[in-house]
Amino acid sequence: MLLGKVFRLQEGIYRYIFETLTNISTEKNENNGFVEFINYVENNQKLKDYLVSNDINYSQPNTLVLAKILSYFKDNGKL
């Protein structure tokens, strides 16, 4: 139970940092899914290439995807 709460807290922190840095929502749109998030990744070719080269499916902003994106930001001076 506690581990689940820690996991959700971690994901919430990653979402907050990503949204603060990019001004892009990680919320699911009822009609279009995670369209804003996906569009952000697909319009940033270097980020997209980084995720694809690491076998990361960026169809939704889960903890793994957000951690990789924040790692990319750190490595590229955005964080």
Distance bins in CASP14 RR format, pairs under 12 A and 6 or more apart:
PFRMAT RR
TARGET T0000
AUTHOR 0000-0000-0000
RMODE 2
METHOD distances of the structure
MODEL  1
1 7 0 0 0 0 0 1 0 0 0 0 0
1 8 0 0 0 0 0 1 0 0 0 0 0
2 8 0 0 0 0 0 1 0 0 0 0 0
2 9 0 0 0 0 0 1 0 0 0 0 0
3 9 0 0 0 0 0 1 0 0 0 0 0
3 10 0 0 0 0 0 1 0 0 0 0 0
4 10 0 0 0 0 1 0 0 0 0 0 0
4 11 0 0 0 0 1 0 0 0 0 0 0
4 63 0 0 0 0 0 1 0 0 0 0 0
5 11 0 0 0 0 0 1 0 0 0 0 0
5 12 0 0 0 0 0 1 0 0 0 0 0
6 12 0 0 0 0 0 1 0 0 0 0 0
6 13 0 0 0 0 0 1 0 0 0 0 0
6 63 0 0 0 0 0 1 0 0 0 0 0
7 13 0 0 0 0 0 1 0 0 0 0 0
7 14 0 0 0 0 0 1 0 0 0 0 0
7 62 0 0 0 0 0 1 0 0 0 0 0
7 63 1 0 0 1 0 0 0 0 0 0 0
7 64 0 0 0 0 0 1 0 0 0 0 0
7 67 0 0 0 0 0 1 0 0 0 0 0
8 14 0 0 0 0 0 1 0 0 0 0 0
8 15 0 0 0 0 0 1 0 0 0 0 0
8 62 0 0 0 0 0 1 0 0 0 0 0
8 63 0 0 0 0 1 0 0 0 0 0 0
9 15 0 0 0 0 0 1 0 0 0 0 0
9 16 0 0 0 0 0 1 0 0 0 0 0
9 63 0 0 0 0 0 1 0 0 0 0 0
10 16 0 0 0 0 0 1 0 0 0 0 0
10 17 0 0 0 0 0 1 0 0 0 0 0
10 62 0 0 0 0 0 1 0 0 0 0 0
10 63 1 0 0 1 0 0 0 0 0 0 0
10 64 0 0 0 0 0 1 0 0 0 0 0
10 66 0 0 0 0 1 0 0 0 0 0 0
10 67 0 0 0 0 1 0 0 0 0 0 0
10 70 0 0 0 0 0 1 0 0 0 0 0
11 17 0 0 0 0 0 1 0 0 0 0 0
11 18 0 0 0 0 0 1 0 0 0 0 0
11 26 0 0 0 0 1 0 0 0 0 0 0
11 60 0 0 0 0 0 1 0 0 0 0 0
11 61 0 0 0 0 1 0 0 0 0 0 0
11 62 1 0 0 1 0 0 0 0 0 0 0
11 63 1 0 1 0 0 0 0 0 0 0 0
11 64 0 0 0 0 1 0 0 0 0 0 0
11 65 0 0 0 0 0 1 0 0 0 0 0
11 66 1 0 0 1 0 0 0 0 0 0 0
11 67 0 0 0 0 1 0 0 0 0 0 0
11 70 0 0 0 0 0 1 0 0 0 0 0
12 18 0 0 0 0 1 0 0 0 0 0 0
12 19 0 0 0 0 1 0 0 0 0 0 0
12 20 0 0 0 0 0 1 0 0 0 0 0
12 26 0 0 0 0 1 0 0 0 0 0 0
12 27 0 0 0 0 0 1 0 0 0 0 0
12 61 0 0 0 0 0 1 0 0 0 0 0
12 62 0 0 0 0 0 1 0 0 0 0 0
12 63 0 0 0 0 1 0 0 0 0 0 0
12 66 0 0 0 0 1 0 0 0 0 0 0
12 67 0 0 0 0 0 1 0 0 0 0 0
12 70 0 0 0 0 0 1 0 0 0 0 0
13 19 0 0 0 0 0 1 0 0 0 0 0
13 20 0 0 0 0 0 1 0 0 0 0 0
13 26 0 0 0 0 0 1 0 0 0 0 0
13 63 0 0 0 0 1 0 0 0 0 0 0
13 66 0 0 0 0 1 0 0 0 0 0 0
13 67 0 0 0 0 0 1 0 0 0 0 0
13 70 0 0 0 0 1 0 0 0 0 0 0
14 20 0 0 0 0 0 1 0 0 0 0 0
14 21 0 0 0 0 0 1 0 0 0 0 0
14 26 0 0 0 0 1 0 0 0 0 0 0
14 61 0 0 0 0 1 0 0 0 0 0 0
14 62 0 0 0 0 1 0 0 0 0 0 0
14 63 1 0 0 1 0 0 0 0 0 0 0
14 64 0 0 0 0 1 0 0 0 0 0 0
14 65 0 0 0 0 1 0 0 0 0 0 0
14 66 1 1 0 0 0 0 0 0 0 0 0
14 67 1 0 0 1 0 0 0 0 0 0 0
14 68 0 0 0 0 1 0 0 0 0 0 0
14 69 0 0 0 0 1 0 0 0 0 0 0
14 70 1 0 0 1 0 0 0 0 0 0 0
14 71 0 0 0 0 0 1 0 0 0 0 0
14 73 0 0 0 0 0 1 0 0 0 0 0
14 79 0 0 0 0 0 1 0 0 0 0 0
15 21 0 0 0 0 0 1 0 0 0 0 0
15 22 0 0 0 0 0 1 0 0 0 0 0
15 24 0 0 0 0 0 1 0 0 0 0 0
15 25 0 0 0 0 1 0 0 0 0 0 0
15 26 1 0 1 0 0 0 0 0 0 0 0
15 27 0 0 0 0 1 0 0 0 0 0 0
15 28 0 0 0 0 0 1 0 0 0 0 0
15 34 0 0 0 0 0 1 0 0 0 0 0
15 37 0 0 0 0 1 0 0 0 0 0 0
15 60 0 0 0 0 0 1 0 0 0 0 0
15 61 1 0 0 1 0 0 0 0 0 0 0
15 62 0 0 0 0 1 0 0 0 0 0 0
15 63 0 0 0 0 1 0 0 0 0 0 0
15 65 0 0 0 0 0 1 0 0 0 0 0
15 66 1 0 0 1 0 0 0 0 0 0 0
15 67 0 0 0 0 0 1 0 0 0 0 0
15 69 0 0 0 0 0 1 0 0 0 0 0
15 70 0 0 0 0 0 1 0 0 0 0 0
16 22 0 0 0 0 0 1 0 0 0 0 0
16 25 0 0 0 0 0 1 0 0 0 0 0
16 26 0 0 0 0 1 0 0 0 0 0 0
16 61 0 0 0 0 0 1 0 0 0 0 0
16 66 0 0 0 0 1 0 0 0 0 0 0
16 70 0 0 0 0 0 1 0 0 0 0 0
17 24 0 0 0 0 0 1 0 0 0 0 0
17 26 0 0 0 0 0 1 0 0 0 0 0
17 61 0 0 0 0 0 1 0 0 0 0 0
17 66 0 0 0 0 1 0 0 0 0 0 0
17 67 0 0 0 0 0 1 0 0 0 0 0
17 69 0 0 0 0 1 0 0 0 0 0 0
17 70 1 0 0 1 0 0 0 0 0 0 0
17 71 0 0 0 0 0 1 0 0 0 0 0
17 73 0 0 0 0 1 0 0 0 0 0 0
17 74 0 0 0 0 0 1 0 0 0 0 0
17 78 0 0 0 0 0 1 0 0 0 0 0
17 79 1 0 0 1 0 0 0 0 0 0 0
18 24 1 0 0 1 0 0 0 0 0 0 0
18 25 0 0 0 0 1 0 0 0 0 0 0
18 26 1 0 0 1 0 0 0 0 0 0 0
18 27 0 0 0 0 0 1 0 0 0 0 0
18 36 0 0 0 0 0 1 0 0 0 0 0
18 37 0 0 0 0 1 0 0 0 0 0 0
18 40 0 0 0 0 1 0 0 0 0 0 0
18 41 0 0 0 0 0 1 0 0 0 0 0
18 47 0 0 0 0 0 1 0 0 0 0 0
18 58 0 0 0 0 0 1 0 0 0 0 0
18 61 1 0 0 1 0 0 0 0 0 0 0
18 62 0 0 0 0 0 1 0 0 0 0 0
18 63 0 0 0 0 0 1 0 0 0 0 0
18 65 0 0 0 0 1 0 0 0 0 0 0
18 66 1 0 1 0 0 0 0 0 0 0 0
18 67 0 0 0 0 1 0 0 0 0 0 0
18 68 0 0 0 0 0 1 0 0 0 0 0
18 69 1 0 0 1 0 0 0 0 0 0 0
18 70 1 0 0 1 0 0 0 0 0 0 0
18 71 0 0 0 0 0 1 0 0 0 0 0
18 72 0 0 0 0 0 1 0 0 0 0 0
18 73 0 0 0 0 1 0 0 0 0 0 0
18 78 0 0 0 0 0 1 0 0 0 0 0
18 79 0 0 0 0 1 0 0 0 0 0 0
19 25 1 0 0 1 0 0 0 0 0 0 0
19 26 1 0 0 1 0 0 0 0 0 0 0
19 27 0 0 0 0 1 0 0 0 0 0 0
19 36 0 0 0 0 0 1 0 0 0 0 0
19 37 0 0 0 0 1 0 0 0 0 0 0
19 40 0 0 0 0 0 1 0 0 0 0 0
19 61 0 0 0 0 1 0 0 0 0 0 0
19 66 0 0 0 0 1 0 0 0 0 0 0
19 69 0 0 0 0 0 1 0 0 0 0 0
19 70 0 0 0 0 0 1 0 0 0 0 0
20 26 0 0 0 0 0 1 0 0 0 0 0
20 70 0 0 0 0 0 1 0 0 0 0 0
20 73 0 0 0 0 0 1 0 0 0 0 0
20 78 0 0 0 0 0 1 0 0 0 0 0
20 79 0 0 0 0 0 1 0 0 0 0 0
21 40 0 0 0 0 0 1 0 0 0 0 0
21 47 0 0 0 0 0 1 0 0 0 0 0
21 66 0 0 0 0 0 1 0 0 0 0 0
21 69 0 0 0 0 1 0 0 0 0 0 0
21 70 0 0 0 0 1 0 0 0 0 0 0
21 72 0 0 0 0 0 1 0 0 0 0 0
21 73 1 0 0 1 0 0 0 0 0 0 0
21 74 0 0 0 0 0 1 0 0 0 0 0
21 76 0 0 0 0 0 1 0 0 0 0 0
21 77 0 0 0 0 0 1 0 0 0 0 0
21 78 1 0 0 1 0 0 0 0 0 0 0
21 79 1 0 0 1 0 0 0 0 0 0 0
22 36 0 0 0 0 1 0 0 0 0 0 0
22 37 0 0 0 0 1 0 0 0 0 0 0
22 39 0 0 0 0 0 1 0 0 0 0 0
22 40 1 0 0 1 0 0 0 0 0 0 0
22 41 0 0 0 0 0 1 0 0 0 0 0
22 43 0 0 0 0 0 1 0 0 0 0 0
22 44 0 0 0 0 1 0 0 0 0 0 0
22 47 0 0 0 0 0 1 0 0 0 0 0
22 61 0 0 0 0 0 1 0 0 0 0 0
22 66 0 0 0 0 0 1 0 0 0 0 0
22 69 0 0 0 0 1 0 0 0 0 0 0
22 70 0 0 0 0 0 1 0 0 0 0 0
22 72 0 0 0 0 0 1 0 0 0 0 0
22 73 0 0 0 0 1 0 0 0 0 0 0
22 78 0 0 0 0 1 0 0 0 0 0 0
22 79 0 0 0 0 0 1 0 0 0 0 0
23 36 0 0 0 0 0 1 0 0 0 0 0
23 37 0 0 0 0 0 1 0 0 0 0 0
23 40 0 0 0 0 1 0 0 0 0 0 0
24 34 0 0 0 0 0 1 0 0 0 0 0
24 35 0 0 0 0 0 1 0 0 0 0 0
24 36 1 0 1 0 0 0 0 0 0 0 0
24 37 1 0 0 1 0 0 0 0 0 0 0
24 38 0 0 0 0 0 1 0 0 0 0 0
24 39 0 0 0 0 1 0 0 0 0 0 0
24 40 1 0 1 0 0 0 0 0 0 0 0
24 41 0 0 0 0 1 0 0 0 0 0 0
24 42 0 0 0 0 0 1 0 0 0 0 0
24 43 0 0 0 0 0 1 0 0 0 0 0
24 44 0 0 0 0 0 1 0 0 0 0 0
24 47 0 0 0 0 0 1 0 0 0 0 0
24 61 0 0 0 0 1 0 0 0 0 0 0
24 66 0 0 0 0 0 1 0 0 0 0 0
24 69 0 0 0 0 0 1 0 0 0 0 0
25 32 0 0 0 0 0 1 0 0 0 0 0
25 33 0 0 0 0 0 1 0 0 0 0 0
25 34 0 0 0 0 1 0 0 0 0 0 0
25 35 0 0 0 0 1 0 0 0 0 0 0
25 36 1 0 1 0 0 0 0 0 0 0 0
25 37 1 0 0 1 0 0 0 0 0 0 0
25 38 0 0 0 0 0 1 0 0 0 0 0
25 39 0 0 0 0 0 1 0 0 0 0 0
25 40 0 0 0 0 1 0 0 0 0 0 0
25 61 0 0 0 0 1 0 0 0 0 0 0
26 33 0 0 0 0 0 1 0 0 0 0 0
26 34 1 0 0 1 0 0 0 0 0 0 0
26 35 0 0 0 0 0 1 0 0 0 0 0
26 36 0 0 0 0 1 0 0 0 0 0 0
26 37 1 0 1 0 0 0 0 0 0 0 0
26 38 0 0 0 0 0 1 0 0 0 0 0
26 40 0 0 0 0 1 0 0 0 0 0 0
26 41 0 0 0 0 0 1 0 0 0 0 0
26 58 0 0 0 0 0 1 0 0 0 0 0
26 60 0 0 0 0 1 0 0 0 0 0 0
26 61 1 0 1 0 0 0 0 0 0 0 0
26 62 0 0 0 0 1 0 0 0 0 0 0
26 63 0 0 0 0 0 1 0 0 0 0 0
26 65 0 0 0 0 1 0 0 0 0 0 0
26 66 1 0 0 1 0 0 0 0 0 0 0
26 69 0 0 0 0 0 1 0 0 0 0 0
27 33 0 0 0 0 1 0 0 0 0 0 0
27 34 0 0 0 0 1 0 0 0 0 0 0
27 35 0 0 0 0 0 1 0 0 0 0 0
27 36 0 0 0 0 1 0 0 0 0 0 0
27 37 0 0 0 0 1 0 0 0 0 0 0
27 60 0 0 0 0 0 1 0 0 0 0 0
27 61 0 0 0 0 1 0 0 0 0 0 0
28 34 1 0 1 0 0 0 0 0 0 0 0
28 35 0 0 0 0 1 0 0 0 0 0 0
28 36 0 0 0 0 1 0 0 0 0 0 0
28 37 0 0 0 0 1 0 0 0 0 0 0
28 38 0 0 0 0 0 1 0 0 0 0 0
28 59 0 0 0 0 0 1 0 0 0 0 0
28 60 1 0 0 1 0 0 0 0 0 0 0
28 61 0 0 0 0 1 0 0 0 0 0 0
28 62 0 0 0 0 0 1 0 0 0 0 0
29 35 1 0 1 0 0 0 0 0 0 0 0
29 36 1 0 0 1 0 0 0 0 0 0 0
29 37 0 0 0 0 1 0 0 0 0 0 0
29 38 0 0 0 0 0 1 0 0 0 0 0
29 39 0 0 0 0 0 1 0 0 0 0 0
29 60 0 0 0 0 0 1 0 0 0 0 0
32 38 0 0 0 0 1 0 0 0 0 0 0
32 39 0 0 0 0 1 0 0 0 0 0 0
33 39 0 0 0 0 0 1 0 0 0 0 0
33 59 0 0 0 0 1 0 0 0 0 0 0
33 60 0 0 0 0 1 0 0 0 0 0 0
33 61 0 0 0 0 0 1 0 0 0 0 0
34 40 0 0 0 0 1 0 0 0 0 0 0
34 41 0 0 0 0 1 0 0 0 0 0 0
34 42 0 0 0 0 0 1 0 0 0 0 0
34 57 0 0 0 0 0 1 0 0 0 0 0
34 58 0 0 0 0 1 0 0 0 0 0 0
34 59 1 0 0 1 0 0 0 0 0 0 0
34 60 1 0 1 0 0 0 0 0 0 0 0
34 61 1 0 0 1 0 0 0 0 0 0 0
34 62 0 0 0 0 1 0 0 0 0 0 0
34 65 0 0 0 0 1 0 0 0 0 0 0
34 66 0 0 0 0 0 1 0 0 0 0 0
35 41 0 0 0 0 0 1 0 0 0 0 0
35 42 0 0 0 0 0 1 0 0 0 0 0
35 43 0 0 0 0 0 1 0 0 0 0 0
35 59 0 0 0 0 0 1 0 0 0 0 0
35 60 0 0 0 0 0 1 0 0 0 0 0
35 61 0 0 0 0 0 1 0 0 0 0 0
36 42 0 0 0 0 0 1 0 0 0 0 0
36 43 0 0 0 0 0 1 0 0 0 0 0
36 60 0 0 0 0 0 1 0 0 0 0 0
36 61 0 0 0 0 1 0 0 0 0 0 0
37 43 0 0 0 0 0 1 0 0 0 0 0
37 44 0 0 0 0 0 1 0 0 0 0 0
37 47 0 0 0 0 0 1 0 0 0 0 0
37 51 0 0 0 0 0 1 0 0 0 0 0
37 58 1 0 0 1 0 0 0 0 0 0 0
37 59 0 0 0 0 1 0 0 0 0 0 0
37 60 1 0 0 1 0 0 0 0 0 0 0
37 61 1 0 1 0 0 0 0 0 0 0 0
37 62 0 0 0 0 0 1 0 0 0 0 0
37 65 0 0 0 0 1 0 0 0 0 0 0
37 66 0 0 0 0 1 0 0 0 0 0 0
37 69 0 0 0 0 1 0 0 0 0 0 0
38 44 0 0 0 0 0 1 0 0 0 0 0
38 47 0 0 0 0 0 1 0 0 0 0 0
38 48 0 0 0 0 1 0 0 0 0 0 0
38 51 0 0 0 0 0 1 0 0 0 0 0
38 57 0 0 0 0 0 1 0 0 0 0 0
38 58 1 0 0 1 0 0 0 0 0 0 0
38 59 1 0 0 1 0 0 0 0 0 0 0
38 60 0 0 0 0 1 0 0 0 0 0 0
38 61 0 0 0 0 1 0 0 0 0 0 0
38 65 0 0 0 0 0 1 0 0 0 0 0
39 48 0 0 0 0 0 1 0 0 0 0 0
39 58 0 0 0 0 0 1 0 0 0 0 0
40 47 0 0 0 0 1 0 0 0 0 0 0
40 48 0 0 0 0 1 0 0 0 0 0 0
40 51 0 0 0 0 0 1 0 0 0 0 0
40 58 0 0 0 0 1 0 0 0 0 0 0
40 61 0 0 0 0 1 0 0 0 0 0 0
40 65 0 0 0 0 0 1 0 0 0 0 0
40 66 0 0 0 0 0 1 0 0 0 0 0
40 69 0 0 0 0 1 0 0 0 0 0 0
41 47 1 0 1 0 0 0 0 0 0 0 0
41 48 1 0 1 0 0 0 0 0 0 0 0
41 49 0 0 0 0 0 1 0 0 0 0 0
41 50 0 0 0 0 1 0 0 0 0 0 0
41 51 1 0 0 1 0 0 0 0 0 0 0
41 52 0 0 0 0 1 0 0 0 0 0 0
41 56 0 0 0 0 1 0 0 0 0 0 0
41 57 0 0 0 0 0 1 0 0 0 0 0
41 58 1 0 1 0 0 0 0 0 0 0 0
41 59 0 0 0 0 1 0 0 0 0 0 0
41 60 0 0 0 0 0 1 0 0 0 0 0
41 61 0 0 0 0 1 0 0 0 0 0 0
41 65 0 0 0 0 1 0 0 0 0 0 0
41 66 0 0 0 0 0 1 0 0 0 0 0
41 68 0 0 0 0 0 1 0 0 0 0 0
41 69 1 0 0 1 0 0 0 0 0 0 0
41 72 0 0 0 0 0 1 0 0 0 0 0
42 48 1 0 1 0 0 0 0 0 0 0 0
42 49 0 0 0 0 0 1 0 0 0 0 0
42 51 0 0 0 0 0 1 0 0 0 0 0
42 52 0 0 0 0 0 1 0 0 0 0 0
42 58 0 0 0 0 1 0 0 0 0 0 0
42 59 0 0 0 0 0 1 0 0 0 0 0
44 50 0 0 0 0 1 0 0 0 0 0 0
44 51 0 0 0 0 1 0 0 0 0 0 0
44 58 0 0 0 0 0 1 0 0 0 0 0
44 69 0 0 0 0 1 0 0 0 0 0 0
44 72 0 0 0 0 1 0 0 0 0 0 0
44 73 0 0 0 0 0 1 0 0 0 0 0
44 76 0 0 0 0 0 1 0 0 0 0 0
44 78 0 0 0 0 0 1 0 0 0 0 0
45 51 0 0 0 0 0 1 0 0 0 0 0
45 52 0 0 0 0 0 1 0 0 0 0 0
46 52 0 0 0 0 0 1 0 0 0 0 0
46 53 0 0 0 0 0 1 0 0 0 0 0
46 69 0 0 0 0 0 1 0 0 0 0 0
46 72 0 0 0 0 1 0 0 0 0 0 0
46 73 0 0 0 0 0 1 0 0 0 0 0
46 75 0 0 0 0 0 1 0 0 0 0 0
46 76 1 0 0 1 0 0 0 0 0 0 0
46 78 0 0 0 0 0 1 0 0 0 0 0
47 53 0 0 0 0 0 1 0 0 0 0 0
47 54 0 0 0 0 0 1 0 0 0 0 0
47 56 0 0 0 0 0 1 0 0 0 0 0
47 58 0 0 0 0 1 0 0 0 0 0 0
47 65 0 0 0 0 0 1 0 0 0 0 0
47 68 0 0 0 0 1 0 0 0 0 0 0
47 69 1 0 0 1 0 0 0 0 0 0 0
47 70 0 0 0 0 0 1 0 0 0 0 0
47 71 0 0 0 0 0 1 0 0 0 0 0
47 72 1 0 1 0 0 0 0 0 0 0 0
47 73 0 0 0 0 1 0 0 0 0 0 0
47 75 0 0 0 0 0 1 0 0 0 0 0
47 76 0 0 0 0 1 0 0 0 0 0 0
47 78 0 0 0 0 1 0 0 0 0 0 0
48 54 0 0 0 0 0 1 0 0 0 0 0
48 56 0 0 0 0 1 0 0 0 0 0 0
48 57 0 0 0 0 0 1 0 0 0 0 0
48 58 1 0 0 1 0 0 0 0 0 0 0
48 65 0 0 0 0 0 1 0 0 0 0 0
48 68 0 0 0 0 0 1 0 0 0 0 0
48 69 0 0 0 0 0 1 0 0 0 0 0
48 72 0 0 0 0 0 1 0 0 0 0 0
49 56 0 0 0 0 0 1 0 0 0 0 0
49 58 0 0 0 0 0 1 0 0 0 0 0
49 72 0 0 0 0 1 0 0 0 0 0 0
50 56 0 0 0 0 1 0 0 0 0 0 0
50 58 0 0 0 0 0 1 0 0 0 0 0
50 65 0 0 0 0 0 1 0 0 0 0 0
50 68 1 0 0 1 0 0 0 0 0 0 0
50 69 0 0 0 0 1 0 0 0 0 0 0
50 70 0 0 0 0 0 1 0 0 0 0 0
50 71 0 0 0 0 1 0 0 0 0 0 0
50 72 1 0 1 0 0 0 0 0 0 0 0
50 73 0 0 0 0 0 1 0 0 0 0 0
50 74 0 0 0 0 0 1 0 0 0 0 0
50 75 0 0 0 0 1 0 0 0 0 0 0
50 76 0 0 0 0 1 0 0 0 0 0 0
51 57 0 0 0 0 1 0 0 0 0 0 0
51 58 1 0 1 0 0 0 0 0 0 0 0
51 59 0 0 0 0 0 1 0 0 0 0 0
51 61 0 0 0 0 0 1 0 0 0 0 0
51 64 0 0 0 0 0 1 0 0 0 0 0
51 65 1 0 0 1 0 0 0 0 0 0 0
51 66 0 0 0 0 0 1 0 0 0 0 0
51 67 0 0 0 0 0 1 0 0 0 0 0
51 68 1 0 0 1 0 0 0 0 0 0 0
51 69 1 0 0 1 0 0 0 0 0 0 0
51 70 0 0 0 0 0 1 0 0 0 0 0
51 71 0 0 0 0 0 1 0 0 0 0 0
51 72 1 0 0 1 0 0 0 0 0 0 0
52 58 0 0 0 0 1 0 0 0 0 0 0
52 65 0 0 0 0 0 1 0 0 0 0 0
52 68 0 0 0 0 0 1 0 0 0 0 0
52 72 0 0 0 0 0 1 0 0 0 0 0
53 68 0 0 0 0 0 1 0 0 0 0 0
53 72 0 0 0 0 0 1 0 0 0 0 0
54 64 0 0 0 0 1 0 0 0 0 0 0
54 65 0 0 0 0 0 1 0 0 0 0 0
54 67 0 0 0 0 0 1 0 0 0 0 0
54 68 1 0 0 1 0 0 0 0 0 0 0
54 69 0 0 0 0 0 1 0 0 0 0 0
54 71 0 0 0 0 1 0 0 0 0 0 0
54 72 0 0 0 0 1 0 0 0 0 0 0
54 75 0 0 0 0 0 1 0 0 0 0 0
55 64 0 0 0 0 0 1 0 0 0 0 0
55 65 0 0 0 0 0 1 0 0 0 0 0
55 68 0 0 0 0 1 0 0 0 0 0 0
56 62 0 0 0 0 1 0 0 0 0 0 0
56 63 0 0 0 0 0 1 0 0 0 0 0
56 64 1 0 0 1 0 0 0 0 0 0 0
56 65 1 0 1 0 0 0 0 0 0 0 0
56 66 0 0 0 0 0 1 0 0 0 0 0
56 67 0 0 0 0 1 0 0 0 0 0 0
56 68 1 0 1 0 0 0 0 0 0 0 0
56 69 0 0 0 0 1 0 0 0 0 0 0
56 71 0 0 0 0 0 1 0 0 0 0 0
56 72 0 0 0 0 1 0 0 0 0 0 0
57 64 0 0 0 0 1 0 0 0 0 0 0
57 65 1 0 0 1 0 0 0 0 0 0 0
57 68 0 0 0 0 0 1 0 0 0 0 0
58 64 0 0 0 0 1 0 0 0 0 0 0
58 65 1 0 1 0 0 0 0 0 0 0 0
58 66 0 0 0 0 1 0 0 0 0 0 0
58 67 0 0 0 0 0 1 0 0 0 0 0
58 68 0 0 0 0 1 0 0 0 0 0 0
58 69 0 0 0 0 1 0 0 0 0 0 0
58 72 0 0 0 0 0 1 0 0 0 0 0
59 65 0 0 0 0 1 0 0 0 0 0 0
60 66 0 0 0 0 1 0 0 0 0 0 0
61 67 0 0 0 0 0 1 0 0 0 0 0
61 68 0 0 0 0 0 1 0 0 0 0 0
61 69 0 0 0 0 1 0 0 0 0 0 0
61 70 0 0 0 0 0 1 0 0 0 0 0
62 68 0 0 0 0 0 1 0 0 0 0 0
62 69 0 0 0 0 0 1 0 0 0 0 0
63 69 0 0 0 0 0 1 0 0 0 0 0
63 70 0 0 0 0 0 1 0 0 0 0 0
64 70 0 0 0 0 0 1 0 0 0 0 0
64 71 0 0 0 0 0 1 0 0 0 0 0
65 71 0 0 0 0 0 1 0 0 0 0 0
65 72 0 0 0 0 0 1 0 0 0 0 0
66 72 0 0 0 0 0 1 0 0 0 0 0
66 73 0 0 0 0 0 1 0 0 0 0 0
67 73 0 0 0 0 0 1 0 0 0 0 0
67 74 0 0 0 0 0 1 0 0 0 0 0
67 79 0 0 0 0 0 1 0 0 0 0 0
68 74 0 0 0 0 0 1 0 0 0 0 0
68 75 0 0 0 0 0 1 0 0 0 0 0
69 75 0 0 0 0 0 1 0 0 0 0 0
69 76 0 0 0 0 0 1 0 0 0 0 0
69 78 0 0 0 0 1 0 0 0 0 0 0
69 79 0 0 0 0 1 0 0 0 0 0 0
70 76 0 0 0 0 0 1 0 0 0 0 0
70 77 0 0 0 0 0 1 0 0 0 0 0
70 78 0 0 0 0 1 0 0 0 0 0 0
70 79 1 0 0 1 0 0 0 0 0 0 0
71 77 0 0 0 0 0 1 0 0 0 0 0
71 78 0 0 0 0 0 1 0 0 0 0 0
71 79 0 0 0 0 1 0 0 0 0 0 0
72 78 0 0 0 0 1 0 0 0 0 0 0
72 79 0 0 0 0 1 0 0 0 0 0 0
73 79 1 0 1 0 0 0 0 0 0 0 0
END
